[in-house]
Amino acid sequence: MKTKLPFDKARKVLVRRDGQTDPHYGCNPGERPLDRYLRLGCLNLDKPSGPTSHEVVAWVEKILDLDKAGHSGTLDPKVTGVLPVMLGDSTKVVDSLLGAGKEYVCLMRVHATLPRKRILAVCREFRGKVYQKPPIKSNVKRVLRIREIYYLDVMEIEGPRVLMKVGCEAGTYLRKLCHDMGLALGVGAHMEELRRTRSGPFQEDETLATLHDLKDAFVLWEETGDEKELRRVVYPLESALGFLPGLVISDNAVDAICHGAPLAAPGLIRLESDIEMGEKVVIYTLKGEAVAVATATMTSEEMMRSSSGIVARTSRVIMEPSIYPRRWSSTKKGAEVV
């Protein structure tokens, strides 16, 4: 039974050379001072039925007294489940999460009671590439497009109701999927209930928190100074980026990347396997801090062999400049580590 999203493949860590980090600069993401921890944090939020995703994010901003927050992947008001929320400066990486795969538990109601064998046969037909036109009530242009259903597992059939787990490409409409399956069955069908159980690296597990959990944790910190519960509910933004392959760089290269410079081969310490040219990657410090999101200009094999040249071009800087010392000089071609 296939229950994995495309990025769930195991990657090996490849070491180009040894590297040491200076403890005087930066820190482990989990040890950031609380104000900075929240500004560079994220929530695996259990969205309740009723409010819009935008309203839920507004409540998060109010609870944590933040000037901004953003969600990745809108859920309709009646839909519940995993809603990734990025806090403060972490909103810079929201776009990197939008294309990640999703998983749902969906209750479909068929408009007649049909043999189990027939329902299972139609469900198998809807695995793989499917054509979809977004429903009338949607925020995107209504044009025919292709989306991939990675897996569609029927969990239970009771009369006209079909409970199924669906792993799908971002931008797939489950309401439309149920409608189309009903047409294939010849009797019609509609989506009765929907819960999202996964959005990229965010899953329905012990990290999932409610708005009440968040409020209780914040009040506890305000009244007692105890940060433990708040740090349990809020996670460093790095946990949201773990589904993307990573590059680890030397301390000397960090500040150059913070100023938007591309990453040259001499600054690369470690990397993950199976990186393809043009793939989105995350650049990390030796302490595990996310520095930037970038686009790979070489494959993993080429990065391991190269002693010079650009291995990744920075597309979105995350870390503020000057956290690590400047050890680079400007050139006509960009930045050069010295």
N, C-alpha and C positions, 0 to 999 in steps of 0.2 A: 504493500500500500504506500503510494508516494505521498508524503506529507511534508515535503521540504520546498522552500522558496529558492529561487536561483542562486542567491548569494550565500546559501547555507553550506557551500562546499568548504572543506577544510583546506587551509592554506599553511604552508610551511614558512618558518622564519629563516631567511637567508642572511648570513653575516658577512659583510664586506671586510670589516676591520674592527678591532677593539675600540671602545670609546669610553671616556670617563666624563662625568658631569660635575660642575662646581656647585656645591650645596649652598653657596651664597646667592645664587640666582634661581628664580623660579621655585616651584615646589610640586610635590605630588598633587594631582587634581583634587583628591579627597581631603587634602590638608589646607586648602585655601582658606583665608579668613572668611567668616560667614558672609559679609557683604559682597565680596568678590565671588564667593561660592554660589550665591543666589544669582548674581548677574551672569554667571557662566554655568547655569544649571538647566536641568530639564525635568519634566514630570511625565510619568507614565500614568495618565489620568483615566479613571473609569468614568466616562461620560454618562450621566443619567438620562433617562427618557424625558423629553419635554423641551428643554432649552436648545437653542442653536449652538453650534460650535463656537461662534463668535461671542455669544453671551457667556459661555463657560470660561473662555479666555479672559473676558472682562472681569469676571469674578476672581480669577486667579490673580490678576493685576491688583485688584482691590485688597485681597487677603494679604498678599506679600508686600503691598505698598511699592509696586514697581511701576515704572513709567511705560514699559512695553513688555509684551509677550506675544507669542504667535503659535498657531497650531499647524500641524502637518497632516493634511488629508481631512477634508470636511466630512462630518457625519450629519445626516438629516436629523431634525429634532427628535423623532421617535426612536432613532437608532441608538443603541447603547454600546459601551465597550471602550476599547483602547483608543485614546486620543492623545498623541504625543504633543506636549506643550513645551516650547522653548522659551526660556526666561531671559529678559534683558538683552545682553550682547550675544546670547546664544541664538537669537533670531536670525543672525547672519547665515546660519547653516540650514534654515528651514527648507530652502530650495533643494538642498542636497538630499533631503529625506522624501520629497514629494514623489519621486519616481520609484521608491522602494515598494516591493510587493506587499500585498495585504492578504489577511485570512479572515473569513467570516463563518459564523454558524448561522444558517438561514433556515427558517421554517416556511416552506412553500405549501400553498393550498391548491391542489388540483381540483378543477371544477366538476369532477366525477370520480367515483371510486373505480380504479383500474387495477388490473393484475400487477403484482409486484414485479414480475419478470419484465413487463412492458415498460414500467417506470425506470427500472435499472438500465434497460437497454438505451433509452433516450438520454439518461444521465451520462452514460459512456460516450455518447455522440458529442456532448458539449465539453469534452476535455480537449485541450489543445487550443489552436487558433479559432476564434469566433468573430463574426461580424457583429458590430453593435452601432446603433444610432442612439445618442443620448436622449433621454426622455424630454418631454416638453418643459417640465419644471427642472431645469438644470442651468448651471452657470457657464456652460461651454457651447460652442457652435454645434448645431445639430447636423453633423455630416457623418456619413458612414465611415467607420474606422475599425481596425482590427485590434483585438485584445486577446491575451493568452490566459486560459484557465489552466493553471499548473496541476491542480488536482481537484477532484470533485468526489468526495466520499459520502455515500448515503449512510447515515447513522441509524435511522429508524423510519419506518413507514407505518402509519396507523390510519387506516381509512383513507381519506383524501389528503391527509397531511404528510409531508415528506420533510424530514429533518436531515440537513446535509452540512458538511464542512467543505468550504470552498477556498482554495488558495488561488489568487489571481493577480494579474498585472495591475499596477496602479491605473486608475481611471476606468475600471470595470464597474458597470452598474448592475448590482445584484437584482434590483427590481426588474430591470429589462431582461436579465438572464432568465428569471422565473417566467416572465411573459413569453419569451421565445420558446422556452421548454414546453409551455402550455400549448403553443401553436404546433410544436412537433408532436405532442401527444394527441392532438386533434380535438381536445376538449377545453382548452384554456387553463390558465393557472395564474396565480398572483403571489407576491411575497406577503406573508402575514406578519412575520417578526424577523428582526435582524440584529445580530450582535457582532461587533468586530473583535476578534480575539488576537489579532496581530497586525502591526503596521511596521514593516521593516524590522529593526532590532527590538522594538517594543512589543512585549508579549503579555498575555493574560497569566501572570504568575505572581510571585510574592512582591514584585516591584510595583504592581498596580495599586494605585491609591485613589481614594475618593476626595471630593472637595471638603468633606467633613474631616478627613484625616489631615488634610493640609491646614485647615483652620485650627484644629486642635493643636497641631505641632507648632504653629506660629504663636498662638496664645501662650503655650507653655514656655516658649523661649522668651516672649515679652515679659511674662510674670516671674519667671525663675532664672532666666539666663541659661537654661539647659538647651543646648543645640542638638542633642542626640536625635530626637524625633524628627526635627526639621531636616537634618542631614540624612535620615533614613528615607524620608518621603521624596526629597529632591536629590537628583543625581547629577554628577558632573556631566557637562555636555559631551565629553569623550565617550560616554556610554551610548550615546545616540549615533555615533559615527563608526562604531565597531564593525558594521557590516561592509564598510568600504575598506579596500586594502590600504595598508599603512606603510609609510617611509619614516625611518627614524634618522634624525640628523645630529650633527655635532653642535655643541654650545656655540662655537664660532659662527655657525651659519644661521642661527636663529634670528637675530635682529635684521639681517638682510632680507629674510623671508617676510618678516613683519612689515617691511617697507615695500613689499610687493615684488621683490626680485625673484627670478626663476631659481630653481634648485640645480646647482651644478654637481657633477659626480663627486668631486673631492669632499663635499660636505655630507655625503650619504654614508651612514654607519650600517644600518640594517634595513631590510625590506621584506615584504611578503612575496611568496611565489605566485605564479600564474597571472601577473599583471600584464595587460595588453596595452599597446600603444593607443592613446586616446581615451583610456579609461580614467574615471575619476578616482583620485587617491586622497588620503589625508596625511599631512606632514606632522610628525610628532617630535617633541624633544626627548632626550634620554630619560627624563622623569615621567614621560607619558602625557605631557600637556599637548593639546592640539594647537598647532601654530597656524595652519592654513589648509584649505581645500585646494587641490591642484589637479592638473591634467597630465597624465604620464606621456612623455615624448619618446620613451623607450619601453621595451618589454623587460620583464624581470631578468631574463638571461642577459640582455644587453646592458642593463644597469650593473649587473655583477661583473661584467667584463670591462666596462668603460672606466678609464682613468681621467677622462676629461669630457666636456660637453654638457649640455642641459638634459637632465633626466626628467624634470617635471616643471610645468609652467604654472605659477600661482594664479588662481582664479578668484579666491575669496580668503582674505586675511582674517584670522580669528583673534590671535594674540596681539595685545597692545605693544607698540615699540618700546624699547628701553628697559624691558624686564630683564633681558640679557644684554651684556655689554656689546657695544658696536665694535666689531672686528672685521670691517669690510670697507672698501673704498668704491666710489662711483666711477664707472667707466662709460664709454659711449655705448657699449653693448649691454649695460645693466649694472649689476653689483658683483664684486669680486671679493672673496674671503681672503683676509690677509693674516 
